[in-house]
């Protein structure tokens, strides 16, 4: 098993690979700006074009920026306290100016890592089963869309299901987004929520991942309080935050 320090080092190393930075950049007291790039070891869902990606592990911002936006982003992260750069009203400053250049703030998320002092297999009143990739073929349905990703089926490698009389009522699964870290997603059928199933599934899957020599991680939007509470209850703690800027047409398409 890993220590908390080892887990954090692995996460920072992966973030560095994701945004063309150095692991030590996230430990600096001052902000760091690097040239944007998605390398071969980046998480699988990182796709160009990305104008800018701001990442913070709580000490500073490491900004991975394309050359044409560097001056603007440097001004932004100098102008505001680093943690305010991820929220309104300050975020509007960046969004308005990037908007004039055809770019908009896109994804914002908080990421969680296991706390090895707290993580344990939480019990469940329902039967739990460990699932492998071969078991997912019939489960690419709307009710399991947080746990599984149909567009990247080949990355869904491991899961834990909760069953009532043979019926799947909850599912946590993970995608092998990179060599060292697997991301957990979880779904529970509406009529079975608020019974501790999500945290039992998440914690059990996290332990399964660790036993395979990988680091589990968990992601949600700041406003998804239910998901964030599940992460904490399951033995995870906030570790880092990210905000990306992408072409306006991509954002507009997402907004319909």
MIDOSE-1310 file (N, C-alpha, C; in nm, 2 decimals, decimal comma, always signed):
residues 256
xxxx	+0,08/-0,12/+0,00/+0,00/+0,00/+0,00/+0,09/+0,13/+0,00; +0,03/+0,23/-0,04/+0,10/+0,36/-0,05/+0,08/+0,44/+0,08; +0,17/+0,54/+0,10/+0,15/+0,64/+0,21/+0,08/+0,76/+0,14; +0,03/+0,85/+0,23/-0,03/+0,97/+0,17/+0,07/+1,05/+0,09
xxxx	+0,19/+1,06/+0,14/+0,29/+1,13/+0,08/+0,32/+1,07/-0,06; +0,33/+0,94/-0,07/+0,36/+0,88/-0,20/+0,24/+0,90/-0,30; +0,12/+0,90/-0,25/+0,00/+0,92/-0,33/+0,00/+1,06/-0,39; +0,04/+1,16/-0,30/+0,04/+1,30/-0,35/+0,15/+1,32/-0,45
xxxx	+0,26/+1,25/-0,43/+0,37/+1,26/-0,53/+0,34/+1,21/-0,66; +0,27/+1,09/-0,66/+0,22/+1,03/-0,79/+0,12/+1,12/-0,86; +0,03/+1,18/-0,78/-0,07/+1,27/-0,84/+0,00/+1,40/-0,90; +0,09/+1,46/-0,83/+0,17/+1,57/-0,88/+0,25/+1,54/-1,01
xxxx	+0,31/+1,42/-1,00/+0,38/+1,37/-1,12/+0,29/+1,36/-1,24; +0,17/+1,30/-1,22/+0,08/+1,29/-1,33/+0,03/+1,42/-1,38; +0,00/+1,51/-1,29/-0,04/+1,65/-1,33/+0,06/+1,72/-1,41; +0,19/+1,70/-1,38/+0,30/+1,75/-1,45/+0,30/+1,69/-1,60
xxxx	+0,28/+1,56/-1,61/+0,27/+1,50/-1,74/+0,15/+1,55/-1,82; +0,04/+1,58/-1,75/-0,08/+1,63/-1,82/-0,06/+1,76/-1,88; +0,02/+1,85/-1,82/+0,02/+1,99/-1,86/+0,16/+2,04/-1,90; +0,25/+1,95/-1,92/+0,39/+1,99/-1,97/+0,46/+2,07/-1,86
xxxx	+0,45/+2,03/-1,73/+0,51/+2,10/-1,62/+0,61/+2,00/-1,55; +0,67/+2,05/-1,44/+0,75/+1,97/-1,36/+0,68/+1,94/-1,23; +0,70/+1,83/-1,17/+0,63/+1,79/-1,04/+0,66/+1,90/-0,94; +0,78/+1,95/-0,93/+0,81/+2,05/-0,83/+0,75/+2,19/-0,85
xxxx	+0,69/+2,21/-0,97/+0,63/+2,34/-1,00/+0,51/+2,36/-0,90; +0,44/+2,25/-0,86/+0,32/+2,26/-0,78/+0,35/+2,29/-0,64; +0,48/+2,29/-0,60/+0,52/+2,31/-0,46/+0,58/+2,45/-0,45; +0,59/+2,53/-0,56/+0,65/+2,66/-0,55/+0,55/+2,76/-0,48
xxxx	+0,61/+2,86/-0,41/+0,52/+2,96/-0,35/+0,47/+3,06/-0,45; +0,54/+3,08/-0,56/+0,50/+3,17/-0,67/+0,43/+3,09/-0,78; +0,35/+3,16/-0,85/+0,28/+3,09/-0,97/+0,39/+3,06/-1,08; +0,36/+2,95/-1,15/+0,45/+2,91/-1,26/+0,37/+2,90/-1,39
xxxx	+0,43/+2,95/-1,50/+0,37/+2,94/-1,63/+0,45/+2,86/-1,72; +0,39/+2,76/-1,79/+0,46/+2,67/-1,88/+0,39/+2,67/-2,01; +0,46/+2,63/-2,12/+0,40/+2,62/-2,25/+0,30/+2,50/-2,25; +0,18/+2,53/-2,31/+0,08/+2,42/-2,32/+0,13/+2,31/-2,40
xxxx	+0,09/+2,19/-2,36/+0,12/+2,07/-2,43/+0,06/+1,94/-2,37; +0,00/+1,86/-2,45/-0,06/+1,73/-2,40/+0,04/+1,62/-2,44; +0,11/+1,57/-2,34/+0,22/+1,47/-2,37/+0,17/+1,33/-2,38; +0,25/+1,24/-2,42/+0,21/+1,10/-2,43/+0,16/+1,03/-2,30
xxxx	+0,21/+1,08/-2,19/+0,17/+1,02/-2,06/+0,05/+1,09/-1,99; -0,01/+1,19/-2,06/-0,12/+1,26/-2,01/-0,24/+1,17/-1,99; -0,33/+1,21/-1,90/-0,46/+1,14/-1,89/-0,53/+1,13/-2,02; -0,59/+1,02/-2,05/-0,64/+0,98/-2,18/-0,75/+1,08/-2,23
xxxx	-0,82/+1,15/-2,14/-0,93/+1,24/-2,18/-0,88/+1,38/-2,21; -0,75/+1,41/-2,19/-0,70/+1,54/-2,22/-0,69/+1,55/-2,37; -0,76/+1,64/-2,43/-0,76/+1,66/-2,58/-0,74/+1,80/-2,62; -0,65/+1,82/-2,71/-0,64/+1,95/-2,77/-0,77/+1,99/-2,85
xxxx	-0,80/+2,11/-2,87/-0,72/+2,23/-2,83/-0,75/+2,27/-2,69; -0,65/+2,30/-2,61/-0,67/+2,36/-2,48/-0,59/+2,49/-2,48; -0,65/+2,61/-2,47/-0,58/+2,73/-2,47/-0,50/+2,75/-2,34; -0,56/+2,71/-2,23/-0,51/+2,73/-2,10/-0,56/+2,63/-2,00
xxxx	-0,48/+2,58/-1,91/-0,52/+2,49/-1,80/-0,45/+2,54/-1,67; -0,53/+2,58/-1,58/-0,48/+2,63/-1,45/-0,50/+2,51/-1,35; -0,39/+2,48/-1,28/-0,39/+2,37/-1,18/-0,33/+2,42/-1,05; -0,40/+2,38/-0,94/-0,35/+2,42/-0,81/-0,36/+2,31/-0,71
xxxx	-0,25/+2,28/-0,64/-0,25/+2,19/-0,53/-0,25/+2,26/-0,40; -0,28/+2,39/-0,40/-0,30/+2,46/-0,28/-0,19/+2,56/-0,24; -0,08/+2,56/-0,31/+0,03/+2,65/-0,29/+0,04/+2,76/-0,39; +0,00/+2,73/-0,51/+0,01/+2,83/-0,62/-0,07/+2,78/-0,73
xxxx	-0,06/+2,85/-0,85/-0,12/+2,81/-0,97/+0,00/+2,77/-1,07; -0,02/+2,65/-1,13/+0,07/+2,62/-1,25/-0,02/+2,64/-1,37; +0,01/+2,73/-1,45/-0,07/+2,76/-1,57/+0,00/+2,71/-1,69; -0,06/+2,62/-1,76/-0,01/+2,57/-1,89/-0,09/+2,64/-2,00
xxxx	-0,01/+2,72/-2,08/-0,08/+2,81/-2,17/-0,01/+2,81/-2,31; -0,10/+2,82/-2,41/-0,05/+2,84/-2,54/+0,02/+2,98/-2,56; +0,12/+2,99/-2,64/+0,20/+3,11/-2,65/+0,11/+3,24/-2,67; +0,01/+3,23/-2,76/-0,06/+3,35/-2,79/-0,15/+3,40/-2,68
xxxx	-0,17/+3,32/-2,57/-0,25/+3,37/-2,46/-0,16/+3,39/-2,33; -0,03/+3,37/-2,34/+0,05/+3,37/-2,22/+0,05/+3,50/-2,15; +0,06/+3,61/-2,22/+0,07/+3,74/-2,16/-0,06/+3,77/-2,08; -0,17/+3,74/-2,14/-0,30/+3,76/-2,07/-0,32/+3,67/-1,95
xxxx	-0,28/+3,55/-1,96/-0,30/+3,46/-1,84/-0,20/+3,50/-1,73; -0,08/+3,54/-1,77/+0,02/+3,58/-1,67/-0,04/+3,70/-1,59; -0,10/+3,80/-1,66/-0,16/+3,91/-1,60/-0,27/+3,87/-1,50; -0,35/+3,77/-1,54/-0,46/+3,73/-1,46/-0,41/+3,67/-1,33
xxxx	-0,32/+3,58/-1,34/-0,27/+3,51/-1,21/-0,18/+3,60/-1,12; -0,13/+3,71/-1,18/-0,07/+3,81/-1,10/-0,17/+3,90/-1,03; -0,28/+3,92/-1,09/-0,38/+4,02/-1,05/-0,45/+3,98/-0,93; -0,48/+3,85/-0,92/-0,57/+3,80/-0,81/-0,50/+3,69/-0,73
xxxx	-0,54/+3,68/-0,60/-0,49/+3,57/-0,52/-0,52/+3,44/-0,59; -0,42/+3,34/-0,58/-0,43/+3,22/-0,67/-0,56/+3,15/-0,65; -0,61/+3,13/-0,53/-0,73/+3,05/-0,51/-0,86/+3,13/-0,56; -0,85/+3,26/-0,57/-0,97/+3,33/-0,63/-0,97/+3,32/-0,78
xxxx	-0,86/+3,28/-0,84/-0,86/+3,27/-0,99/-0,95/+3,16/-1,04; -1,00/+3,07/-0,95/-1,09/+2,96/-0,98/-1,23/+2,99/-0,96; -1,27/+3,11/-0,93/-1,41/+3,14/-0,89/-1,45/+3,28/-0,94; -1,58/+3,30/-0,94/-1,63/+3,43/-0,97/-1,62/+3,52/-0,84
xxxx	-1,61/+3,65/-0,85/-1,62/+3,73/-0,97/-1,49/+3,74/-1,05; -1,37/+3,70/-1,00/-1,25/+3,72/-1,06/-1,24/+3,64/-1,20; -1,30/+3,52/-1,20/-1,30/+3,44/-1,32/-1,36/+3,51/-1,44; -1,45/+3,60/-1,41/-1,51/+3,68/-1,53/-1,41/+3,77/-1,60
xxxx	-1,31/+3,81/-1,52/-1,20/+3,89/-1,58/-1,13/+3,81/-1,69; -1,10/+3,69/-1,66/-1,03/+3,60/-1,76/-1,13/+3,57/-1,88; -1,25/+3,53/-1,84/-1,35/+3,48/-1,94/-1,38/+3,59/-2,04; -1,40/+3,71/-1,99/-1,43/+3,82/-2,09/-1,32/+3,85/-2,18
xxxx	-1,20/+3,85/-2,13/-1,08/+3,88/-2,22/-1,05/+3,76/-2,32; -1,06/+3,64/-2,27/-1,04/+3,53/-2,35/-1,15/+3,52/-2,46; -1,27/+3,56/-2,42/-1,38/+3,56/-2,51/-1,36/+3,64/-2,63; -1,29/+3,75/-2,62/-1,26/+3,84/-2,73/-1,16/+3,77/-2,83
xxxx	-1,09/+3,66/-2,78/-1,00/+3,59/-2,86/-1,05/+3,45/-2,91; -1,19/+3,44/-2,89/-1,25/+3,31/-2,93/-1,24/+3,20/-2,84; -1,20/+3,23/-2,71/-1,19/+3,12/-2,61/-1,28/+3,15/-2,49; -1,32/+3,05/-2,42/-1,40/+3,06/-2,30/-1,36/+2,97/-2,19
xxxx	-1,38/+3,01/-2,07/-1,36/+2,92/-1,95/-1,45/+2,80/-1,97; -1,40/+2,68/-1,96/-1,48/+2,56/-1,99/-1,50/+2,47/-1,86; -1,41/+2,38/-1,84/-1,42/+2,28/-1,73/-1,36/+2,34/-1,60; -1,43/+2,31/-1,49/-1,38/+2,35/-1,36/-1,41/+2,23/-1,27
xxxx	-1,31/+2,18/-1,19/-1,34/+2,06/-1,11/-1,24/+2,06/-0,99; -1,29/+1,98/-0,89/-1,21/+1,96/-0,77/-1,18/+1,81/-0,77; -1,05/+1,77/-0,74/-1,01/+1,63/-0,74/-0,97/+1,59/-0,60; -1,00/+1,46/-0,57/-0,99/+1,40/-0,44/-0,89/+1,28/-0,45
xxxx	-0,81/+1,26/-0,34/-0,73/+1,15/-0,33/-0,76/+1,08/-0,20; -0,73/+0,95/-0,19/-0,76/+0,87/-0,07/-0,67/+0,92/+0,05; -0,73/+0,92/+0,16/-0,65/+0,95/+0,29/-0,63/+0,81/+0,35; -0,50/+0,76/+0,35/-0,47/+0,63/+0,39/-0,50/+0,60/+0,54
xxxx	-0,51/+0,71/+0,61/-0,54/+0,70/+0,76/-0,69/+0,68/+0,78; -0,77/+0,70/+0,68/-0,92/+0,69/+0,70/-0,98/+0,59/+0,60; -0,92/+0,56/+0,49/-0,98/+0,48/+0,39/-0,99/+0,33/+0,45; -1,11/+0,28/+0,44/-1,14/+0,14/+0,48/-1,26/+0,09/+0,39
xxxx	-1,28/-0,04/+0,39/-1,39/-0,09/+0,32/-1,52/-0,07/+0,40; -1,60/+0,02/+0,36/-1,72/+0,05/+0,43/-1,82/-0,06/+0,40; -1,90/-0,11/+0,50/-1,99/-0,22/+0,48/-2,11/-0,17/+0,41; -2,19/-0,27/+0,35/-2,31/-0,24/+0,28/-2,41/-0,35/+0,32
xxxx	-2,54/-0,31/+0,33/-2,64/-0,40/+0,36/-2,68/-0,49/+0,24; -2,63/-0,45/+0,12/-2,66/-0,53/+0,00/-2,54/-0,60/-0,04; -2,56/-0,71/-0,12/-2,45/-0,79/-0,17/-2,35/-0,71/-0,26; -2,22/-0,72/-0,24/-2,13/-0,65/-0,32/-2,05/-0,76/-0,40
xxxx	-2,02/-0,72/-0,53/-1,95/-0,81/-0,62/-1,84/-0,72/-0,69; -1,72/-0,78/-0,70/-1,62/-0,71/-0,78/-1,64/-0,75/-0,92; -1,64/-0,65/-1,01/-1,66/-0,67/-1,15/-1,54/-0,63/-1,23; -1,52/-0,70/-1,34/-1,41/-0,68/-1,43/-1,46/-0,63/-1,57
xxxx	-1,37/-0,59/-1,66/-1,41/-0,53/-1,78/-1,51/-0,61/-1,86; -1,50/-0,74/-1,86/-1,59/-0,83/-1,93/-1,73/-0,82/-1,88; -1,75/-0,78/-1,75/-1,88/-0,77/-1,69/-1,95/-0,65/-1,73; -1,89/-0,55/-1,79/-1,95/-0,42/-1,82/-2,03/-0,42/-1,95
xxxx	-2,02/-0,51/-2,04/-2,07/-0,50/-2,17/-2,21/-0,47/-2,18; -2,30/-0,52/-2,09/-2,44/-0,49/-2,09/-2,48/-0,37/-2,00; -2,38/-0,30/-1,95/-2,41/-0,20/-1,85/-2,39/-0,06/-1,90; -2,37/-0,04/-2,03/-2,36/+0,10/-2,08/-2,49/+0,16/-2,11
xxxx	-2,56/+0,20/-2,00/-2,69/+0,25/-1,99/-2,69/+0,38/-1,92; -2,80/+0,46/-1,94/-2,80/+0,60/-1,88/-2,78/+0,59/-1,73; -2,84/+0,49/-1,66/-2,83/+0,49/-1,52/-2,70/+0,46/-1,46; -2,60/+0,42/-1,55/-2,46/+0,39/-1,50/-2,36/+0,48/-1,57
xxxx	-2,41/+0,60/-1,62/-2,33/+0,68/-1,70/-2,22/+0,76/-1,63; -2,23/+0,77/-1,49/-2,12/+0,83/-1,42/-2,01/+0,72/-1,39; -2,05/+0,60/-1,37/-1,96/+0,49/-1,34/-1,88/+0,45/-1,46; -1,95/+0,44/-1,58/-1,89/+0,39/-1,70/-1,90/+0,49/-1,81
xxxx	-1,81/+0,49/-1,90/-1,80/+0,58/-2,02/-1,81/+0,51/-2,15; -1,92/+0,51/-2,22/-1,93/+0,44/-2,34/-1,83/+0,48/-2,44; -1,79/+0,61/-2,45/-1,70/+0,66/-2,55/-1,56/+0,60/-2,53; -1,53/+0,56/-2,40/-1,40/+0,50/-2,37/-1,41/+0,37/-2,30
xxxx	-1,48/+0,28/-2,36/-1,51/+0,15/-2,30/-1,38/+0,08/-2,26; -1,28/+0,09/-2,35/-1,16/+0,02/-2,33/-1,08/+0,06/-2,20; -1,12/+0,17/-2,15/-1,05/+0,22/-2,02/-1,12/+0,18/-1,90; -1,25/+0,13/-1,91/-1,32/+0,09/-1,79/-1,27/-0,05/-1,75
xxxx	-1,20/-0,06/-1,64/-1,12/-0,18/-1,61/-1,17/-0,26/-1,49; -1,23/-0,19/-1,39/-1,26/-0,25/-1,27/-1,38/-0,19/-1,20; -1,46/-0,26/-1,13/-1,58/-0,21/-1,06/-1,62/-0,29/-0,94; -1,72/-0,23/-0,87/-1,78/-0,30/-0,76/-1,93/-0,27/-0,77
xxxx	-2,01/-0,37/-0,77/-2,16/-0,35/-0,79/-2,23/-0,39/-0,66; -2,34/-0,33/-0,63/-2,43/-0,36/-0,52/-2,56/-0,42/-0,58; -2,60/-0,53/-0,52/-2,71/-0,61/-0,57/-2,82/-0,64/-0,47; -2,94/-0,63/-0,51/-3,06/-0,67/-0,43/-3,13/-0,78/-0,51
xxxx	-3,12/-0,90/-0,45/-3,18/-1,02/-0,51/-3,14/-1,03/-0,66; -3,01/-1,01/-0,68/-2,95/-1,03/-0,82/-2,97/-0,91/-0,91; -3,03/-0,81/-0,86/-3,05/-0,69/-0,95/-2,95/-0,59/-0,91; -2,88/-0,53/-1,01/-2,78/-0,43/-0,98/-2,85/-0,30/-0,94
xxxx	-2,82/-0,25/-0,83/-2,88/-0,12/-0,78/-2,78/-0,01/-0,76; -2,65/-0,04/-0,76/-2,55/+0,06/-0,75/-2,42/+0,01/-0,81; -2,34/+0,10/-0,87/-2,22/+0,06/-0,94/-2,11/+0,17/-0,92; -2,00/+0,13/-0,88/-1,88/+0,22/-0,88/-1,78/+0,15/-0,98
xxxx	-1,72/+0,22/-1,07/-1,63/+0,17/-1,17/-1,52/+0,27/-1,19; -1,41/+0,22/-1,24/-1,30/+0,31/-1,26/-1,24/+0,30/-1,40; -1,19/+0,41/-1,45/-1,13/+0,41/-1,59/-0,98/+0,43/-1,57; -0,90/+0,35/-1,65/-0,76/+0,36/-1,64/-0,71/+0,48/-1,72
xxxx	-0,73/+0,60/-1,67/-0,70/+0,72/-1,74/-0,56/+0,75/-1,77; -0,47/+0,68/-1,69/-0,33/+0,69/-1,71/-0,27/+0,57/-1,64; -0,14/+0,55/-1,66/-0,07/+0,43/-1,61/-0,08/+0,41/-1,46; -0,07/+0,52/-1,38/-0,05/+0,51/-1,24/-0,18/+0,54/-1,16
xxxx	-0,28/+0,61/-1,23/-0,40/+0,66/-1,15/-0,53/+0,62/-1,23; -0,63/+0,56/-1,15/-0,75/+0,52/-1,21/-0,86/+0,61/-1,14; -0,95/+0,66/-1,23/-1,06/+0,75/-1,18/-1,19/+0,68/-1,15; -1,24/+0,70/-1,03/-1,37/+0,64/-0,99/-1,49/+0,73/-1,02
xxxx	-1,59/+0,66/-1,07/-1,72/+0,72/-1,09/-1,83/+0,63/-1,02; -1,94/+0,68/-0,98/-2,03/+0,60/-0,90/-2,18/+0,64/-0,94; -2,27/+0,54/-0,94/-2,41/+0,56/-0,96/-2,49/+0,47/-0,87; -2,60/+0,52/-0,82/-2,69/+0,44/-0,74/-2,83/+0,48/-0,79
xxxx	-2,91/+0,37/-0,81/-3,05/+0,40/-0,85/-3,12/+0,49/-0,75; -3,21/+0,58/-0,80/-3,27/+0,68/-0,72/-3,34/+0,63/-0,59; -3,41/+0,52/-0,60/-3,48/+0,46/-0,49/-3,40/+0,40/-0,38; -3,27/+0,39/-0,41/-3,17/+0,32/-0,32/-3,07/+0,42/-0,26
xxxx	-3,09/+0,55/-0,29/-2,99/+0,65/-0,24/-3,02/+0,69/-0,10; -2,91/+0,75/-0,04/-2,91/+0,79/+0,10/-2,92/+0,67/+0,20; -2,86/+0,56/+0,15/-2,85/+0,44/+0,24/-2,70/+0,40/+0,26; -2,61/+0,48/+0,22/-2,47/+0,45/+0,24/-2,41/+0,36/+0,13
xxxx	-2,49/+0,34/+0,02/-2,44/+0,25/-0,08/-2,33/+0,31/-0,16; -2,34/+0,44/-0,20/-2,23/+0,50/-0,28/-2,10/+0,50/-0,21; -2,10/+0,53/-0,08/-1,97/+0,54/-0,01/-1,92/+0,40/+0,01; -2,00/+0,30/+0,03/-1,95/+0,16/+0,04/-1,89/+0,12/-0,09
xxxx	-1,96/+0,14/-0,20/-1,90/+0,11/-0,33/-1,77/+0,18/-0,36; -1,77/+0,31/-0,33/-1,65/+0,39/-0,36/-1,53/+0,35/-0,28; -1,55/+0,32/-0,15/-1,44/+0,28/-0,06/-1,39/+0,15/-0,10; -1,48/+0,05/-0,13/-1,44/-0,08/-0,16/-1,36/-0,08/-0,29
xxxx	-1,41/+0,00/-0,39/-1,34/+0,00/-0,52/-1,20/+0,07/-0,50; -1,19/+0,17/-0,42/-1,07/+0,24/-0,39/-0,96/+0,14/-0,34; -1,00/+0,06/-0,24/-0,91/-0,04/-0,19/-0,87/-0,15/-0,29; -0,97/-0,19/-0,38/-0,93/-0,28/-0,49/-0,83/-0,22/-0,58
xxxx	-0,84/-0,09/-0,61/-0,75/-0,02/-0,70/-0,61/-0,02/-0,64; -0,61/+0,02/-0,51/-0,48/+0,03/-0,44/-0,41/-0,11/-0,44; -0,49/-0,21/-0,42/-0,43/-0,35/-0,41/-0,37/-0,39/-0,55; -0,41/-0,32/-0,65/-0,36/-0,35/-0,79/-0,24/-0,26/-0,82
xxxx	-0,20/-0,18/-0,72/-0,08/-0,10/-0,74/-0,11/+0,04/-0,81; -0,23/+0,08/-0,81/-0,27/+0,20/-0,88/-0,33/+0,30/-0,77; -0,33/+0,43/-0,80/-0,38/+0,53/-0,71/-0,52/+0,56/-0,76; -0,63/+0,55/-0,68/-0,76/+0,59/-0,72/-0,77/+0,74/-0,70
xxxx	-0,85/+0,80/-0,79/-0,88/+0,95/-0,77/-1,03/+0,97/-0,81; -1,08/+1,08/-0,76/-1,23/+1,11/-0,77/-1,24/+1,25/-0,80; -1,34/+1,28/-0,89/-1,35/+1,42/-0,94/-1,50/+1,46/-0,93; -1,52/+1,59/-0,90/-1,66/+1,64/-0,91/-1,65/+1,79/-0,92
xxxx	-1,76/+1,85/-0,96/-1,78/+2,00/-0,96/-1,79/+2,05/-0,82; -1,75/+2,17/-0,79/-1,76/+2,23/-0,66/-1,90/+2,22/-0,61; -2,00/+2,25/-0,70/-2,14/+2,26/-0,66/-2,21/+2,12/-0,64; -2,14/+2,01/-0,67/-2,20/+1,88/-0,66/-2,17/+1,83/-0,51
xxxx	-2,25/+1,89/-0,42/-2,23/+1,87/-0,28/-2,25/+1,72/-0,25; -2,34/+1,65/-0,30/-2,36/+1,51/-0,28/-2,24/+1,43/-0,32; -2,19/+1,46/-0,43/-2,07/+1,38/-0,48/-1,95/+1,41/-0,39; -1,93/+1,54/-0,35/-1,82/+1,58/-0,27/-1,83/+1,51/-0,13
xxxx	-1,95/+1,51/-0,08/-1,97/+1,44/+0,05/-1,94/+1,29/+0,05; -1,98/+1,23/-0,07/-1,95/+1,09/-0,08/-1,80/+1,07/-0,09; -1,73/+1,16/-0,15/-1,58/+1,14/-0,16/-1,52/+1,14/-0,02; -1,56/+1,24/+0,06/-1,51/+1,25/+0,20/-1,55/+1,14/+0,29
xxxx	-1,68/+1,10/+0,28/-1,73/+0,98/+0,36/-1,66/+0,85/+0,32; -1,62/+0,84/+0,19/-1,55/+0,72/+0,14/-1,41/+0,71/+0,18; -1,35/+0,82/+0,24/-1,21/+0,82/+0,28/-1,12/+0,90/+0,19; -1,18/+0,99/+0,11/-1,10/+1,08/+0,03/-1,09/+1,22/+0,08
xxxx	-1,00/+1,30/+0,04/-0,98/+1,44/+0,08/-0,95/+1,52/-0,05; -0,99/+1,65/-0,05/-0,96/+1,74/-0,16/-0,81/+1,74/-0,18; -0,76/+1,74/-0,31/-0,62/+1,74/-0,33/-0,57/+1,85/-0,43; -0,65/+1,86/-0,54/-0,61/+1,97/-0,63/-0,74/+2,02/-0,71
xxxx	-0,72/+2,13/-0,78/-0,83/+2,19/-0,86/-0,78/+2,22/-1,00; -0,86/+2,22/-1,09/-0,83/+2,26/-1,23/-0,94/+2,34/-1,29; -0,89/+2,43/-1,39/-0,98/+2,50/-1,47/-0,92/+2,52/-1,61; -1,00/+2,48/-1,71/-0,95/+2,49/-1,85/-1,02/+2,60/-1,93
xxxx	-0,95/+2,65/-2,03/-1,01/+2,74/-2,13/-1,00/+2,67/-2,26; -1,11/+2,67/-2,33/-1,12/+2,60/-2,46/-1,19/+2,69/-2,56; -1,18/+2,66/-2,69/-1,25/+2,74/-2,79/-1,40/+2,76/-2,76; -1,44/+2,88/-2,79/-1,58/+2,92/-2,76/-1,68/+2,83/-2,83
xxxx	-1,65/+2,78/-2,95/-1,75/+2,69/-3,02/-1,77/+2,56/-2,94; -1,66/+2,51/-2,88/-1,68/+2,39/-2,80/-1,77/+2,42/-2,68; -1,75/+2,53/-2,61/-1,84/+2,56/-2,50/-1,98/+2,58/-2,55; -2,00/+2,65/-2,66/-2,13/+2,68/-2,71/-2,20/+2,55/-2,75
xxxx	-2,13/+2,45/-2,80/-2,19/+2,33/-2,84/-2,23/+2,25/-2,71; -2,16/+2,26/-2,61/-2,20/+2,19/-2,48/-2,32/+2,25/-2,43; -2,34/+2,38/-2,45/-2,45/+2,46/-2,39/-2,58/+2,44/-2,49; -2,56/+2,37/-2,60/-2,67/+2,35/-2,69/-2,71/+2,47/-2,77
